[in-house]
């Protein structure tokens, strides 16, 4: 039988089976979906509030564009390796 260490808590040295790892993965995936839903809701609320602040919205849009460009550049550099 294959054993893996607990992937969700690397401080644990208790071995878990392949099925146990899969179960933990599914639990983590569901928890992450919940957290992502919270983050996206907050982001959409902020977007709504920014409609009343066009200068701030423009600044944020500009910063986001710069971050996207930087990430695309990183991805291209990694791809070239």
Secondary structure as the mmCIF struct_conf table of DSSP 4:
data_model
#
loop_
_struct_conf.conf_type_id
_struct_conf.id
_struct_conf.beg_label_comp_id
_struct_conf.beg_label_asym_id
_struct_conf.beg_label_seq_id
_struct_conf.end_label_comp_id
_struct_conf.end_label_asym_id
_struct_conf.end_label_seq_id
STRN STRN1 UNK A 3 UNK A 5
BEND BEND1 UNK A 7 UNK A 8
TURN_TY1_P TURN_TY1_P1 UNK A 10 UNK A 11
STRN STRN2 UNK A 15 UNK A 17
HELX_RH_AL_P HELX_RH_AL_P1 UNK A 18 UNK A 50
TURN_TY1_P TURN_TY1_P2 UNK A 51 UNK A 52
HELX_RH_AL_P HELX_RH_AL_P2 UNK A 54 UNK A 80
#
